[in-house]
Amino acid sequence: MKTVLITGASGDVGTHLRRELAGRYKLKLSDLRPLADKAKGEVFAKADISRMADALRITKGVDAIVHLGGYSVEGPWEGILQANIIGCYNMFEAARRNGVKRFLFATSNHAVGFYPRKQKIDHRVYIKPDGRYGVSKVFGEALGSLYSDKYGMEVFLMRIGNVNARPIDKRRLSIVFTPRDLAQLVSIGIDHPKIRFEIVYGVSGNKRSWYDNSNAYRLGYEPQDDSESYAKEILERNEKEHPVGALYQGGAFTHVESVPNPAPLPKK
Ligand SMILES: NC(=O)c1ccc[n+]([C@@H]2O[C@H](COP(=O)([O-])OP(=O)(O)OC[C@H]3O[C@@H](n4cnc5c(N)ncnc54)[C@H](O)[C@@H]3O)[C@@H](O)[C@H]2O)c1
């Protein structure tokens, strides 16, 4: 059984993944914050990935890394710098030094958030980040490209839409990514024998998707869920969107300097 490190394991996506991947891999969980409900047998290592020594410690002896840890919304530069720029670099570099072959990175729809909603985009489009957070995800994608080309690391970049059991608004009808579809795509990223450097969209099989996700399908992804069954109910709410946000895939990130309630800096 492969040993898989999940960073950011105490967060929303990590919590879904721990549940969905239990028993399929030997999971090594890590985060700055403790796990809320550590189950019997779960292995947890507290680490601050903005410190290289911590990154080196947690990446020892693992077959693959699912790198989720970091600042997960738009926010102050200092927080993004520490977690998503320095932290992400440390994770790739520590993985290289420890000989970890495979690296899955949770990048985001916000790396390409300034594409208009009326345009369908695939994995080959040029980046169009919609904020500092989006730029930090592009930085992680660039590291993935470098570590794949220069060091032969097998890198799987998932531009995640919105992880949720169901879409919460009109925008999310296009980008929702259910936990079981997330787990399927992550398993492909861990197990597919022929990954060198791939970009895929982390979304379910949504009818209203803005993505041509053919690269994920080529690798065997068969999403089980489609947000369409929620469309009528959500559209009937007639919720007003900001006129700029409504144009672009990144939604509110495209027109606010920082979201009204930016996530607090992680406590060390
Ligand atoms: N949730 C989504 O729908 C979504 C969409 C697109 C991309 N993503 C990406 O997926 C990943 C997980 O997202 P999430 O929603 O679970 O976010 P989250 O904020 O719930 O979890 C992120 C975790 O990273 C940890 N972390 C932050 N700084 C750290 C540091 N310096 N060292 C170690 N751990 C640190 C936090 O403690 C937190 O538990 C993030 O990288 C995010 O950008 C998520």
PDBQT file of the ligand as one rigid body, heavy atoms in Angstrom, charges set to zero:
ROOT
HETATM    1  N1  LIG A 301     -12.036  24.315  -0.949  1.00  0.00    +0.000 N 
HETATM    2  C1  LIG A 301     -12.066  24.488  -2.260  1.00  0.00    +0.000 C 
HETATM    3  O1  LIG A 301     -13.131  24.399  -2.886  1.00  0.00    +0.000 OA
HETATM    4  C2  LIG A 301     -10.801  24.795  -3.013  1.00  0.00    +0.000 A 
HETATM    5  C3  LIG A 301     -10.882  25.299  -4.322  1.00  0.00    +0.000 A 
HETATM    6  C4  LIG A 301      -9.712  25.539  -5.022  1.00  0.00    +0.000 A 
HETATM    7  C5  LIG A 301      -8.477  25.257  -4.455  1.00  0.00    +0.000 A 
HETATM    8  N2  LIG A 301      -8.444  24.796  -3.175  1.00  0.00    +0.000 N 
HETATM    9  C6  LIG A 301      -7.117  24.545  -2.567  1.00  0.00    +0.000 C 
HETATM   10  O2  LIG A 301      -7.155  23.307  -1.877  1.00  0.00    +0.000 OA
HETATM   11  C7  LIG A 301      -6.404  23.390  -0.678  1.00  0.00    +0.000 C 
HETATM   12  C8  LIG A 301      -7.283  23.037   0.519  1.00  0.00    +0.000 C 
HETATM   13  O3  LIG A 301      -8.361  23.949   0.563  1.00  0.00    +0.000 OA
HETATM   14  P1  LIG A 301      -9.334  24.021   1.832  1.00  0.00    +0.000 P 
HETATM   15  O4  LIG A 301     -10.616  24.598   1.367  1.00  0.00    +0.000 OA
HETATM   16  O5  LIG A 301      -9.315  22.716   2.541  1.00  0.00    +0.000 OA
HETATM   17  O6  LIG A 301      -8.597  25.122   2.692  1.00  0.00    +0.000 OA
HETATM   18  P2  LIG A 301      -8.549  25.271   4.299  1.00  0.00    +0.000 P 
HETATM   19  O7  LIG A 301      -8.198  26.692   4.541  1.00  0.00    +0.000 OA
HETATM   20  O8  LIG A 301      -9.792  24.725   4.895  1.00  0.00    +0.000 OA
HETATM   21  O9  LIG A 301      -7.334  24.330   4.682  1.00  0.00    +0.000 OA
HETATM   22  C9  LIG A 301      -5.999  24.680   4.442  1.00  0.00    +0.000 C 
HETATM   23  C10 LIG A 301      -5.177  24.102   5.560  1.00  0.00    +0.000 C 
HETATM   24  O10 LIG A 301      -3.807  24.490   5.352  1.00  0.00    +0.000 OA
HETATM   25  C11 LIG A 301      -3.246  24.720   6.636  1.00  0.00    +0.000 C 
HETATM   26  N3  LIG A 301      -2.085  25.623   6.554  1.00  0.00    +0.000 N 
HETATM   27  C12 LIG A 301      -2.090  26.963   6.292  1.00  0.00    +0.000 A 
HETATM   28  N4  LIG A 301      -0.847  27.450   6.386  1.00  0.00    +0.000 NA
HETATM   29  C13 LIG A 301      -0.035  26.399   6.692  1.00  0.00    +0.000 A 
HETATM   30  C14 LIG A 301       1.355  26.281   6.945  1.00  0.00    +0.000 A 
HETATM   31  N5  LIG A 301       2.181  27.345   6.898  1.00  0.00    +0.000 N 
HETATM   32  N6  LIG A 301       1.846  25.052   7.262  1.00  0.00    +0.000 NA
HETATM   33  C15 LIG A 301       1.024  23.982   7.333  1.00  0.00    +0.000 A 
HETATM   34  N7  LIG A 301      -0.300  24.032   7.114  1.00  0.00    +0.000 NA
HETATM   35  C16 LIG A 301      -0.823  25.236   6.802  1.00  0.00    +0.000 A 
HETATM   36  C17 LIG A 301      -4.354  25.339   7.454  1.00  0.00    +0.000 C 
HETATM   37  O11 LIG A 301      -4.134  25.168   8.847  1.00  0.00    +0.000 OA
HETATM   38  C18 LIG A 301      -5.586  24.626   6.949  1.00  0.00    +0.000 C 
HETATM   39  O12 LIG A 301      -5.966  23.545   7.774  1.00  0.00    +0.000 OA
HETATM   40  C19 LIG A 301      -5.848  24.797  -0.607  1.00  0.00    +0.000 C 
HETATM   41  O13 LIG A 301      -4.544  24.802  -1.126  1.00  0.00    +0.000 OA
HETATM   42  C20 LIG A 301      -6.768  25.584  -1.512  1.00  0.00    +0.000 C 
HETATM   43  O14 LIG A 301      -6.129  26.706  -2.055  1.00  0.00    +0.000 OA
HETATM   44  C21 LIG A 301      -9.562  24.571  -2.451  1.00  0.00    +0.000 A 
ENDROOT
TORSDOF 0
